[in-house]
Amino acid sequence: METKTSSLQTDRPIILLSVVFILFWLFSAGSKLYDFNTFKGEMNNQVFSASISNALAYTLPAVEITIAALLVYSTTRFTGMILSCSMMLIYTTYVGLALLDVYNRIPCNCAGLLGSWEANLILNLFVTAVAATGLILNLKFKERRAKVWIQ
């Protein structure tokens, strides 16, 4: 039978990844909200229609904060990891398509912290892999928990 101490030992990687993503999403949302007018202007320069860009400008920070909140609690952490992985896949795909010139232009000069879209893509691929790892660990943890409850 799994004890509380052994459960905590197996939870550590999940908790660590959750904390990393909580900070990641709060930083991302905070940077958008801190200079919202600039962020909104960057969103209006995207390949989407003005109405979609405007909706995304308000929705993205709220979604990022919601994901961070979901990652705080063990009961909602799996959902938070699914959303983290999904958001990173969507954004990484968007950046990749921009680099492949699918949009016929780079949507904005907002390449994030790294200063180039190429570096941003590499970082996003890494963060997406970390999110996928967190998702897999959460799945394994849920399976292990289910077996303990069945016994």
Secondary structure, 3 states (H helix, E strand, C coil): CCCHHHHHHHHHHHHHHHHHHHHHHHHHHHHHHHCHHHHHHHHHCCCCCHHHHHHHHHHHHHHHHHHHHHHHCCCCHHHHHHHHHHHHHHHHHHHHHHHCCCCCCCCCCCCHHHCCHHHHHHHHHHHHHHHHHHHHHHHHHHHHHHHHHHC
